[in-house]
Amino acid sequence: MALITCPECDRQVSDRAGACPQCGAPVHLPAKRARSNRLALVAVSAALVVMVGVLLTVSLGNQWAENDAVAERHAETLKTLRGQ
């Protein structure tokens, strides 16, 4: 929690307050901080998307490898049964 200056009465107000407790004037976050918060949200969201993509890729890759191994075992079994 940071303190910012009320634009009306110049007193210190919490940056989380919607209005100044002294004069009641609406208090807004500076544009730079709001932009910084948005950028952080976008960065975290992008990181989550990448992590989910990596997890899906690894999971599907393992699934395909298991399917290939099963297919090879079936092929070997068929060759054995046919006497080849």
Secondary structure, DSSP 8 states (H G I E B T S, - for coil): --EEE-TTT--EEETT-SB-TTT--B----HHHHHHHHHHHHHHHHHHHHHHHHHHHHHHHHHHHHHHHHHHHHHHHHHHHHT-
